[in-house]
């Protein structure tokens, strides 16, 4: 395919059209800047937060509650040691970090929150206070 060059086309656009992408466009892995996806489910007994974070270890997570705000964060850095005799033309370090914060309702028991990490999913259970749980239907006798 022959590309017709028009005067006034910026060099970046021309480079993109000819498939000679500059370095910053060839980096397609943006995982270190994205936030993990979250599902929040409400049951009668609790709220359940599921956070997709594959490739992490349970020790990589930091979960805190302060002033009714649940904060989930992680910072993971892989260090690749340079072995004797190795030379690199290009070497990219791996660094991943994120922070997600959620305001908790007053109806939860923040001191009873539990967390579990399994198969790339961090699951956090936030139990509700008794007064927030649905009450069974009460029959009243007419006298």
MOFENZI-V295236 format. One record per helix or strand of 2 or more residues. SS is the DSSP state (A for helix, B for strand). FROM is the first residue (numbers start at 1). LEN is the number of residues. Records with the same first field share a line. If there is no record, write none. Layout:
BEGIN
SS = FROM-LEN, FROM-LEN
END
This chain:
BEGIN
A = 11-7, 23-4, 31-3, 58-3, 110-3, 130-3
B = 38-5, 46-7, 61-6, 69-10, 94-10, 114-5, 121-8
END
